[in-house]
Amino acid sequence: VQLAESGGGLVQAGDSLRLSCAASGSNFNNYVMGWFRQAPGKEREFVAAIRWTGYMTEYADSVKGRFTISRVNVKNTVYLQMNSLTAEDTAVYYCAAKHFAADSWGSWGQGTQVTVSS
């Protein structure tokens, strides 16, 4: 499985940004796709996840109501729409994938930097 993130950048507080994750190398019908982030000096944390089939989504409390995860299966792409960004959202954002029966996230992208200036 290969994952490639894009869409990061420098924005101001209150702005929006959409991240993309292009997935390849597998049939993703039984996968869960997720977004994680790691801020400087902090551990990597879960942001959001979505099943490749169906409509189940999950969000960290810190982003509920502001971020939306979605996917376009025919493009093998997962998105993270981020609205009302704050400086606390500054981090490297990673796309991840795991089989729905797996205990851990087995595939990771290289990450894309999101910087929010206040």
C-alpha positions as CSV (number, residue, x, y, z in Angstrom):
1,V,0.0,0.0,0.0
2,Q,1.3,3.4,-1.0
3,L,-0.1,6.6,0.4
4,A,0.7,10.1,-0.8
5,E,-0.6,13.2,1.0
6,S,-0.9,16.7,-0.6
7,G,-2.5,20.0,0.1
8,G,-0.7,21.3,3.1
9,G,0.5,24.8,3.5
10,L,0.6,28.0,5.4
11,V,-2.8,29.6,6.3
12,Q,-4.2,32.1,8.7
13,A,-6.4,31.3,11.7
14,G,-10.0,30.9,10.6
15,D,-9.0,29.7,7.1
16,S,-9.8,26.4,5.5
17,L,-7.6,23.8,3.9
18,R,-8.2,20.5,2.2
19,L,-5.8,17.6,2.4
20,S,-5.7,14.8,-0.1
21,C,-4.4,11.3,0.2
22,A,-3.9,9.3,-2.9
23,A,-3.9,5.5,-2.2
24,S,-2.5,2.7,-4.4
25,G,-1.3,-0.8,-4.3
26,S,-4.3,-2.7,-3.0
27,N,-8.0,-3.2,-3.2
28,F,-9.2,-1.0,-0.4
29,N,-12.7,-2.3,0.0
30,N,-11.9,-3.8,3.4
31,Y,-9.7,-0.9,4.6
32,V,-10.1,1.9,7.1
33,M,-8.4,5.1,6.0
34,G,-7.3,7.6,8.6
35,W,-5.7,11.0,9.2
36,F,-3.2,11.6,12.0
37,R,-1.2,14.6,13.0
38,Q,2.0,15.3,14.9
39,A,2.8,18.8,16.3
40,P,6.3,19.8,17.3
41,G,7.3,18.2,20.6
42,K,4.1,16.1,20.8
43,E,3.1,12.5,20.0
44,R,1.3,11.6,16.9
45,E,-2.5,11.8,17.5
46,F,-5.6,10.5,15.7
47,V,-7.6,13.0,13.8
48,A,-10.3,11.2,11.7
49,A,-11.1,7.9,10.0
50,I,-13.4,6.5,7.4
51,R,-14.3,3.1,6.1
52,W,-13.6,2.6,2.4
53,T,-17.1,1.2,2.0
54,G,-20.1,2.4,3.8
55,Y,-20.3,5.7,5.6
56,M,-18.8,5.1,9.1
57,T,-16.6,8.0,10.2
58,E,-14.8,8.8,13.4
59,Y,-13.3,12.1,14.7
60,A,-11.1,13.3,17.5
61,D,-13.0,15.5,19.9
62,S,-10.7,18.4,19.1
63,V,-11.7,18.5,15.4
64,K,-15.4,17.5,15.6
65,G,-17.6,20.0,13.8
66,R,-14.6,21.6,12.0
67,F,-13.0,18.8,10.0
68,T,-14.7,16.4,7.6
69,I,-13.1,13.2,6.2
70,S,-14.4,11.8,2.9
71,R,-13.4,9.6,0.1
72,V,-13.9,9.2,-3.7
73,N,-13.4,5.6,-4.3
74,V,-13.0,5.8,-8.1
75,K,-10.1,8.1,-7.5
76,N,-8.7,6.0,-4.6
77,T,-8.4,9.3,-2.7
78,V,-9.3,10.3,0.8
79,Y,-9.8,13.9,1.8
80,L,-9.6,15.9,5.0
81,Q,-11.5,19.2,4.8
82,M,-10.4,21.4,7.6
83,N,-12.3,24.5,8.5
84,S,-11.9,27.2,11.2
85,L,-8.3,26.4,11.6
86,T,-6.4,27.5,14.7
87,A,-2.8,27.6,15.6
88,E,-3.3,24.4,17.6
89,D,-4.0,22.6,14.3
90,T,-0.4,23.3,13.2
91,A,1.2,19.9,12.6
92,V,2.4,17.4,10.1
93,Y,-0.6,15.5,8.9
94,Y,-0.3,11.9,7.9
95,C,-2.6,9.6,5.9
96,A,-2.8,6.0,7.2
97,A,-4.5,2.8,6.1
98,K,-5.3,-0.5,7.9
99,H,-7.4,-3.5,7.1
100,F,-10.6,-3.3,9.1
101,A,-9.6,-6.4,11.1
102,A,-6.1,-5.3,11.9
103,D,-5.1,-4.1,15.3
104,S,-2.8,-1.3,14.1
105,W,-2.3,1.0,11.2
106,G,0.0,-0.7,8.8
107,S,0.6,1.9,6.1
108,W,1.6,5.5,6.4
109,G,2.2,8.4,4.0
110,Q,5.2,10.8,4.2
111,G,3.1,13.6,5.7
112,T,2.2,17.1,4.7
113,Q,2.9,20.2,6.8
114,V,0.0,22.4,7.9
115,T,0.9,25.7,9.5
116,V,-1.7,28.0,10.9
117,S,-0.6,31.5,11.8
118,S,-2.5,33.3,14.5
